[in-house]
Amino acid sequence: CFGFVQTPNITQCSGNNSVQLKDLNIRDACYGSNASGTFVLKISAALQSPQIHVEATVMGSRMPCTFGTVGSCTYDICRGTSPAEKFLSKPWNSSCPITPSDYRYEISFFINTFLQFLIEGHRINLTARVKDEGQDVGCSKFEIELRHKKIQA
């Protein structure tokens, strides 16, 4: 699985695109491996108190939010305290309002082998909706693939 690179097609799914996910690249997304990714969060209007609502589905079934970071979760990106919220809000020091800019991210994470028994199929559909003070300000949809490691002989 080493060297498996994905550049998912991102579809904007909101009438308001003040927040957009762009330039997503994922490397080595395999069970039992360390994966990495890069992406840009393009914010084109000041945000006062945004939240990101992520819905993850596999074969049409919604994945629950696990450990507050994986699956269908909501992230407060101004006052959040979970590791995922702190990661997302690091470019603006977890302080709002958020000024318009292109915020670049790099992330590394381990994909536990046990997940292959919880996830039916190998494709995860993700929708990330951003709301600011109750108003939709962006929505991005994309699909990622998880692969099994090839056993070396």
C-alpha positions, 0 to 999 in steps of 0.5 A: 500500500506504500505510495497509494495516493488519492486526490479525491474529487471535491464537490461544493454542496452549498449555495454559499461557498465562503468556506471551501475544502481544496487541494485534498491529497491522501497518501497510504490510506491502508488499514494498519498503516500510517497515512498522511494528508494535505488540504487547504481550507479556503475561507473567503469571508470572516467567520464569527463562531463556526462549526464543522459538521462532518457526516461519514457514510459507508455503503449508505450507513452513517458512521457514529462519532468515535473518540470525538474525532472519527466518523460523523462528528461536529467540531467547534473551530473557535472554542473546541477542546478535542484534539481534532478541534485544536488541530483545525483551529491552530492556524488562527490560535483557536481565536475568533473571528477567523480572517479570510485566507487560505489555511494549509494543513498537513496531518498524519494518522494511523488507520487501525487494522480493527476498523476493517471489521467495522467498515463494510466496503472500502469507500467512505463518503464524507460531507463537511458542512460549515455553519457560522452563527447558524447560517450555512457558509460552505459544504464539501463532499468527497470520497476516500478509499481505504485499502488492505496492506499487501503482504510481502512474501 
